Amino acid sequence: MQPFADSGPVETPDVSGAYPRLSQAQIDLLSRVGTIRGSAAGEVLTREGDLDGDFFVVLQGTVVVVEGLLDVQGNQAAQLGPGTHILEVHGPGRFLGELGLVEGQPSFVSSVSAEASKVLQISGEDLRRVVLTDAAVGETILRAYLQRRILLIGTGAGIRIVGSRFSRDTLRLLEFSASNRLPHRLVDLENDGQAQAILDRVGIPAGDLPAVVLNASQVLRNPSNADLALATGLRAVKEHSTTYDLMVIGAGPAGLAAAVYAASDGLSVVLKEGGGLGGQAGTSPRIENFLGFPAGISGGELTERAILQARKFGVHINVACGARTIALTDGGFRAEFNGSGPASSRAALLATGVHYRRLPIAGLESLEGNSVFYAATVHEARLCGSQPVTVVGGGNSAGQAALFLAGTGAAVRLVVRGTDLRADMSRYLADRIEEQSAITVLLGATIVGVSGSGALEQVVVDLRATGEQHTFDSRYLFIFIGAVPHTEWLQGTLALDDKGFILTGADLGEFPPEFSHLGRRRLPLETSVPGMFAVGDVRHGSVKRVTAAAGEGSTAVAMIHEHLRLLRFGPSSDAEPLASDPTSATTA
């Protein structure tokens, strides 16, 4: 059965490099690991929710990318029902897929031949090898896939989270999906006319909500974050049967850098993250002072590239497993986690980062997740549209959020407690904010009240200079007012400063007598517990910048090598440091 009109669909124009056409040389290179075959009209090449899909290059004919495809069995031609939306149309030279294909995630969309076609088919495993090892074609595919993920998120395609926006579990699933850059949308019971139709189609009673619809036949009923992570390819394993050389807790820039450098040196590494991969940096709309990216790079793209590097070198990545305890036992470490089994390692690195403080305002908590946010990403920008938005904070995070939201069409009011915009914000950001007509800056101001029925409607701002209070319309509020370290679970385990940041190196002095058997001094990034290191924002005295965090993570690996060498050979050994140890030779 022909699923399309005789006139055929029109090919989607290339947008920001998301849909490039491969050269013949690139197609020839890919043909070495693939198979050329025919594809009948209506044949489903990739299906929503499927893991381990294949990569396709269109050689002849036309292929459409859709969401909401009706369930198709065997070799049946696809039937495009009333809930099916065509997202993309590709002709000869174009390739299919998006970021999930190289990251081991399920497909968030389906691909269907619009007519009899010819395609080059390559397994997902072979594609990942090409992307990670062959710059001639790998960078073209990866750059396109990164852009396609952004476009998918912006259109609201992907998994459907069905539930009430007033439900804490619904908001939890939305926050987890957004922080891990999963394409998704909320099907709101109160406002979305499709909600009941979806519930009827997949047979979900109201008592099982919220639910996550992966495709026509895969539904998760009020899943935990851990269950959603497993279903969407964000976790490698649920249990750990081995002792690793290094356990990294926290997957922001510092933790990712440490994992990549350690694994590339041949260490076995497990990376554990309780929330979103990339940490706060992963939610940054644009980082403009990261070395080597003169035009800037989004925190999401930087994170995705780092994740691919980590997986390339064999890092075991587990998301949605917040650390509960960690202890030194028999010369190694054992950590307990929420949502997964324990993990053991010979060395440990803490990179748990920080979280933003909350405003002490009555009624604010009930609005969090639906109109009050602590990150400004594509997900939130899609919600805001051109409605009035308030951003609170005077640092770089607040400045980046204000510029990003204004760039997407929102009218932004930036509320800054201090009287000088450049006091805590980089000059280049402050200059751009002052040049942006869509941003109104209120200096010497604080938010003292919010109001709204079910969602934010107004904010009350106190202007300290005049003693006046003004009420402004605001449909969304973004808060960036300083940070608190994620160290509550470490109380009593190691030394912290009076604000909860982890003390390391010179701030601690020499090891006490009970560790004299180590035969060495405390290393610069080592905590009060030998063999446990801390890097990034969670460490006392660290520079709160993405580049500094990544630098600390990579630097710590040299110290971890030294610790492991002494564990293996003892302090009196004449053994040489590992060849890959950065302390013994200059390495890339």
C-alpha positions in Angstrom: 0.0 0.0 0.0 1.4 3.4 -0.9 1.4 5.6 2.2 1.9 8.9 0.4 0.2 11.0 -2.4 1.5 10.5 -5.9 3.1 13.9 -5.9 5.4 12.7 -3.1 6.8 14.6 -0.2 9.2 17.5 -0.6 12.8 17.1 0.7 13.6 18.9 3.9 16.1 21.7 3.4 19.3 21.5 5.3 19.2 23.3 8.6 22.4 24.2 10.5 24.2 21.3 9.0 21.6 18.8 10.3 20.8 17.2 6.9 24.0 17.2 4.8 24.4 15.3 1.6 27.3 12.9 1.6 29.9 13.1 -1.2 30.5 10.0 -3.4 33.9 9.5 -1.7 32.2 9.4 1.7 29.5 6.9 0.4 32.2 4.7 -1.1 34.1 4.7 2.2 30.9 3.7 4.1 30.1 1.0 1.5 33.1 -1.0 2.6 31.3 -1.9 5.9 27.7 -1.9 4.5 25.3 -3.6 2.2 23.4 -2.0 -0.7 19.9 -3.2 -1.1 16.4 -2.3 -2.4 13.6 -1.0 -0.1 10.0 -1.3 -1.0 7.5 1.5 -0.7 6.2 1.7 2.8 9.0 -0.4 4.3 9.9 0.6 7.8 13.7 1.0 8.0 13.9 2.2 11.7 11.1 2.1 14.3 10.5 4.2 17.4 11.7 2.5 20.5 14.0 0.0 18.8 17.5 -0.5 20.2 20.5 -1.4 18.1 19.0 -0.1 14.9 21.0 0.2 11.6 22.3 3.2 9.8 21.0 4.0 6.3 22.2 6.1 3.4 19.6 6.9 0.7 21.0 6.1 -2.7 17.8 6.3 -4.8 14.3 7.3 -4.0 12.9 9.1 -0.9 12.6 8.2 2.8 10.5 10.0 5.4 11.2 10.3 9.1 8.0 10.2 11.2 6.8 10.0 14.7 3.6 8.3 15.9 3.9 5.4 13.4 1.2 2.8 13.9 2.4 -0.6 15.1 3.6 -2.5 12.0 4.2 -6.3 12.0 6.6 -8.2 9.8 6.9 -6.9 6.2 3.6 -5.0 6.2 3.7 -1.6 4.5 3.6 1.3 7.1 0.2 2.8 7.6 0.4 6.5 8.5 -2.5 7.2 10.8 -4.0 10.6 12.0 -1.5 10.8 14.9 1.5 10.3 12.6 3.7 13.4 11.8 6.3 13.7 9.1 9.4 15.3 10.6 11.9 15.0 7.8 12.1 14.0 4.1 15.4 12.7 2.6 16.5 12.0 -0.9 19.7 10.5 -2.5 22.9 11.3 -0.6 21.2 11.9 2.7 21.6 9.6 5.7 19.1 8.6 8.4 19.3 8.4 12.2 20.2 10.8 15.0 22.4 10.9 18.1 20.8 7.9 19.8 22.2 5.6 17.1 25.8 6.3 18.1 25.1 6.5 21.9 23.2 3.2 22.1 19.8 4.7 22.8 16.5 3.6 21.3 15.3 5.3 18.2 13.0 8.2 19.0 11.5 8.3 15.5 10.7 6.0 12.6 11.9 6.0 9.0 9.8 4.8 6.2 10.5 4.5 2.4 8.1 6.8 0.6 8.6 4.9 -2.7 10.7 2.0 -4.0 14.2 3.0 -3.1 17.8 1.9 -2.8 19.7 2.2 0.4 23.1 1.5 1.9 22.6 -0.3 5.2 25.3 -0.4 8.0 25.0 -2.0 11.4 24.9 0.4 14.4 28.1 -1.2 15.7 30.0 -0.5 12.5 28.6 3.0 12.4 29.9 3.8 15.9 33.3 2.5 14.9 33.4 4.7 11.8 32.2 7.8 13.7 34.8 7.4 16.4 37.8 6.5 14.2 37.3 8.0 10.7 37.4 11.8 10.6 36.7 11.9 6.9 33.1 10.9 7.4 32.6 10.5 11.1 32.7 14.2 11.9 30.1 15.0 9.2 27.7 12.4 10.7 28.3 13.3 14.3 27.8 17.1 13.7 24.6 16.3 11.9 23.4 14.0 14.6 24.1 16.6 17.3 22.0 19.2 15.4 19.2 16.7 14.8 19.0 16.0 18.5 18.5 19.8 19.1 15.9 20.0 16.4 14.0 16.9 17.8 13.9 18.4 21.2 12.8 21.7 19.8 9.8 20.2 18.0 8.7 18.1 21.0 9.2 14.8 19.3 10.4 11.6 21.1 9.0 9.8 24.1 5.6 11.0 25.5 5.3 11.6 29.2 1.6 11.3 29.9 0.4 12.8 33.2 -0.7 15.8 35.1 1.7 18.8 35.2 0.7 19.1 38.9 2.0 15.6 39.7 5.4 15.4 41.4 6.2 12.2 39.5 5.4 13.8 36.2 7.7 16.7 37.0 10.4 14.3 38.1 10.3 12.5 34.8 10.2 15.7 32.8 13.2 17.0 34.7 15.2 13.8 34.3 14.5 13.7 30.6 15.4 17.3 30.1 18.7 17.1 32.1 19.8 14.1 30.0 18.7 15.8 26.7 16.2 13.0 25.8 13.7 14.1 23.1 10.3 14.2 24.9 7.1 16.1 25.4 4.4 16.3 28.1 1.0 15.1 27.2 -0.8 17.0 29.9 -4.1 15.4 31.2 -5.5 18.9 32.0 -4.7 20.6 28.7 -3.9 18.1 25.9 -6.8 16.7 23.9 -4.6 13.8 22.8 -4.1 12.5 26.4 -7.2 10.3 26.7 -6.8 8.9 23.2 -3.2 7.8 24.0 -4.4 6.3 27.3 -7.1 4.4 25.5 -4.8 3.2 22.7 -2.1 1.8 25.1 -4.5 0.7 27.8 -3.3 2.7 30.7 -5.7 3.3 33.6 -5.5 6.7 35.3 -4.1 5.1 38.5 -0.9 4.1 36.7 0.0 7.6 35.7 2.3 9.2 34.9 3.3 6.9 32.1 6.1 7.1 29.5 5.2 6.0 26.0 8.3 4.8 24.1 6.3 3.6 21.1 3.0 2.0 20.2 3.8 -1.2 22.1 6.2 -0.1 24.9 4.9 1.8 27.9 6.5 2.4 31.3 4.0 3.0 34.1 5.2 5.6 36.6 8.8 4.4 36.1 11.6 5.3 38.5 14.4 7.4 36.9 16.6 4.3 37.0 14.0 2.4 35.0 13.7 5.2 32.4 17.5 5.4 32.2 17.6 1.6 31.4 14.9 1.9 28.8 16.5 4.8 27.0 20.1 3.5 27.0 21.5 5.8 29.6 22.8 3.0 31.8 25.3 0.3 30.9 24.5 -2.2 33.6 22.3 -2.5 36.7 24.8 -4.4 38.8 28.6 -4.5 39.0 30.3 -7.8 39.2 33.9 -6.5 39.1 36.2 -4.2 41.0 37.2 -1.3 38.9 40.5 0.6 38.9 38.6 3.9 39.3 35.1 4.8 40.3 34.0 8.4 39.2 31.0 9.8 41.0 29.5 12.7 39.1 29.4 13.2 35.3 29.9 16.9 34.9 32.9 18.2 32.9 35.3 17.2 35.7 34.0 13.7 36.1 33.8 13.1 32.3 37.3 14.4 31.8 38.7 12.1 34.5 36.8 9.1 33.1 38.0 9.8 29.5 41.7 10.3 30.5 41.8 7.3 32.9 40.1 4.9 30.5 42.3 6.0 27.6 45.3 5.2 29.8 44.0 1.6 30.1 42.3 1.9 33.6 38.9 0.2 34.1 36.5 3.0 34.9 32.8 3.2 36.1 31.1 6.6 35.9 28.1 7.1 38.2 25.7 10.0 37.9 22.6 10.6 40.0 20.9 13.2 37.8 21.9 14.5 34.3 25.0 13.7 32.3 27.0 16.9 31.9 25.9 18.4 35.3 25.1 22.1 35.3 27.4 22.7 32.3 25.3 20.3 30.3 22.4 22.7 30.6 24.4 25.8 29.4 23.0 27.1 26.1 26.4 28.3 25.0 29.9 28.3 26.5 32.0 30.9 24.7 35.3 30.8 26.6 36.1 27.1 26.2 39.5 26.7 24.6 39.3 25.7 21.0 35.7 26.8 20.3 36.0 30.5 19.2 32.3 30.6 18.2 31.3 28.8 21.4 29.8 25.4 22.1 26.6 24.4 23.9 26.9 22.5 27.1 24.8 19.8 25.6 27.1 19.3 22.6 30.2 19.4 24.8 28.7 16.7 27.0 27.5 14.4 24.2 31.0 14.5 22.6 32.6 13.7 26.0 30.1 10.8 26.5 31.0 9.3 23.1 34.7 9.6 24.0 34.1 7.9 27.3 32.2 5.0 25.7 34.9 4.7 23.0 37.5 3.9 25.7 35.2 1.5 27.6 33.9 3.6 30.5 30.8 2.0 32.1 28.3 4.8 32.4 25.4 4.6 34.8 22.8 7.3 35.2 20.0 7.7 37.8 22.1 6.2 40.6 22.7 8.8 43.3 25.5 7.9 45.8 24.4 7.2 49.4 27.7 6.1 51.0 31.3 5.4 50.2 33.8 3.8 52.5 37.4 2.7 52.4 37.5 -1.1 52.9 40.5 -3.4 52.6 42.6 -0.9 50.6 39.7 -0.1 48.2 36.4 1.6 48.1 32.8 0.4 48.2 29.9 2.8 47.4 26.2 2.3 47.8 23.7 3.9 45.4 20.0 4.6 45.0 18.6 2.8 42.0 21.5 0.4 41.4 23.7 -2.1 43.1 27.0 -1.2 44.9 30.2 -0.7 43.1 33.8 -1.3 44.2 37.1 0.2 43.0 40.7 0.7 44.0 40.5 4.5 43.7 37.6 6.9 43.8 37.1 10.4 42.4 34.3 12.7 43.6 32.9 15.2 41.0 29.4 15.6 42.3 29.3 19.3 41.6 26.7 21.7 43.0 23.1 22.6 42.7 21.5 26.1 42.6 20.1 27.6 45.7 16.3 28.2 45.9 14.6 31.5 46.6 13.0 31.5 50.1 9.6 32.6 48.7 6.2 31.3 49.7 4.5 29.3 47.0 7.6 28.9 44.9 8.0 25.1 45.4 4.5 24.3 44.0 5.5 26.0 40.7 8.9 24.3 40.2 9.0 22.1 37.2 6.1 23.7 35.3 7.0 27.4 35.3 10.0 27.8 37.7 13.3 26.3 36.5 16.9 26.1 37.4 18.3 25.5 33.9 17.5 27.2 30.5 17.7 24.6 27.7 15.9 23.9 24.5 13.2 22.2 26.4 12.4 25.3 28.5 12.8 27.6 25.6 10.1 25.6 23.7 7.7 26.2 26.6 8.5 29.9 26.9 7.9 31.0 23.3 7.4 34.8 23.2 5.9 35.0 26.7 7.5 37.2 29.4 10.3 35.6 31.4 12.2 36.5 34.5 15.8 35.4 35.1 17.3 35.9 38.6 21.1 36.0 39.2 24.2 38.0 38.4 26.7 35.3 37.4 27.6 33.8 34.0 24.8 31.2 34.2 22.2 33.8 34.6 23.7 35.9 31.8 23.9 33.0 29.4 20.3 32.0 30.2 19.0 35.5 29.6 20.7 35.8 26.2 19.6 32.4 25.1 15.9 32.9 26.0 15.9 36.4 24.4 17.4 34.9 21.3 14.5 32.5 21.0 11.9 35.3 21.1 11.1 35.7 24.8 10.9 39.1 26.5 13.4 38.7 29.4 13.7 40.7 32.6 17.1 40.0 34.4 16.9 40.6 38.1 20.4 41.2 39.7 20.9 41.7 43.5 24.1 43.6 43.0 24.5 47.1 41.5 27.2 46.3 38.9 26.4 43.8 36.2 30.1 43.1 35.7 30.8 42.4 39.3 30.2 38.6 39.0 29.6 38.2 35.2 32.2 38.0 32.4 32.5 41.3 30.6 31.7 39.8 27.2 28.3 38.5 28.6 27.5 41.8 30.2 28.3 43.7 27.0 26.0 41.5 25.0 23.2 41.7 27.5 23.3 45.5 27.4 23.2 45.4 23.6 20.2 43.0 23.6 16.9 45.0 23.3 14.8 42.1 24.4 16.5 42.1 27.9 15.6 44.5 30.6 18.1 44.6 33.5 17.0 45.5 37.0 20.1 46.1 39.3 19.9 46.2 43.1 16.8 44.2 42.9 15.4 41.0 44.5 12.2 38.9 44.0 10.1 38.9 47.1 6.9 37.2 45.9 5.3 35.1 43.2 1.6 34.5 42.3 -0.3 32.3 39.9 -3.0 29.6 39.8 -1.2 26.3 38.9 1.5 28.2 37.0 3.4 31.4 37.4 1.6 34.6 36.4 3.4 37.4 38.2 6.5 38.2 40.2 7.0 40.9 42.8 10.4 42.7 42.7 11.9 44.8 45.5 14.1 47.7 44.2 16.3 48.4 47.2 17.7 51.6 45.8 14.2 53.3 45.9 12.5 51.1 48.4 9.7 50.4 45.9 8.1 47.2 45.0 6.8 46.5 41.5 4.7 43.6 40.2 5.5 42.3 36.7 3.8 39.8 34.5 6.0 36.7 34.1 5.0 33.3 32.8 8.3 31.7 33.7 11.0 32.2 36.2 14.7 31.0 36.0 16.8 31.0 39.1 20.6 31.1 39.2 21.6 32.5 42.7 24.6 30.7 43.8 25.3 27.0 44.5 25.3 24.4 47.3 27.7 21.4 47.0 26.3 17.9 46.6 28.1 16.6 49.7 25.3 15.9 52.2 25.9 12.2 51.7 29.6 12.6 52.7 29.0 14.1 56.2 31.2 12.1 58.6 33.1 10.4 55.7 35.7 12.9 54.9 36.7 16.5 55.7 34.5 19.3 54.5 34.7 23.1 54.9 32.1 25.1 56.8 30.0 25.4 53.5 30.2 21.7 52.7 32.8 21.8 50.0 35.4 19.0 50.0 38.9 19.8 51.4 41.9 18.5 49.5 45.7 18.7 49.3 47.4 21.6 51.1 44.1 22.5 52.9 44.5 19.2 54.9 48.3 19.0 55.6 50.0 15.6 55.9 48.3 12.3 56.5 47.8 11.3 60.1 50.0 8.5 61.6 47.5 5.7 60.8 48.3 6.2 57.1 52.1 6.2 57.5 52.3 2.8 55.8 51.5 4.5 52.5 55.0 6.0 52.5 54.0 9.2 50.6 52.5 12.6 51.1 49.0 13.6 50.4 48.5 14.4 46.7 47.2 17.9 45.7 43.7 16.8 44.8 43.4 14.0 47.4 40.8 14.2 50.1 41.2 13.3 53.8 40.8 9.7 52.8 43.8 8.3 50.9 43.0 7.2 47.3 39.8 9.3 47.2 40.1 12.5 45.1 37.9 15.5 44.5 37.7 17.7 41.5 35.5 20.4 40.0 32.9 22.7 41.7 32.5 20.4 44.7 36.1 20.9 45.8 37.0 23.7 48.2 38.9 26.5 46.4 38.2 25.3 42.8 37.7 27.8 40.0 34.0 27.6 39.1 34.5 27.4 35.3 33.9 24.5 32.8 37.5 24.7 31.6 38.9 24.5 35.1 36.7 21.6 36.0 37.8 19.6 32.9 41.4 20.5 33.7 41.2 19.3 37.3 39.6 16.0 36.1 42.4 15.2 33.7 45.0 16.3 36.2 43.7 14.1 38.9 44.3 11.0 36.7 48.1 11.5 37.1 47.7 11.3 40.9 45.4 8.3 40.6 48.1 6.5 38.6 50.6 7.3 41.4 48.2 6.0 44.1 47.5 2.8 42.2 51.1 2.2 41.4 52.0 2.4 45.1 49.1 0.1 46.0 50.4 -2.4 43.5 54.1 -2.3 44.3 54.3 -0.7 47.7 56.2 2.5 48.8 59.6 0.9 48.8 59.3 -0.5 45.3 61.7 0.6 42.6 59.1 -0.1 39.9 58.8 2.6 37.3 55.5 4.6 36.9 53.1 3.3 34.3 54.1 4.3 30.8 50.8 6.0 30.3 51.1 7.9 33.7 51.1 11.6 32.9 53.5 12.2 35.8 56.3 10.2 34.1 56.1 11.4 30.5 54.5 14.1 28.3 51.3 12.8 26.9 48.5 14.2 24.7 
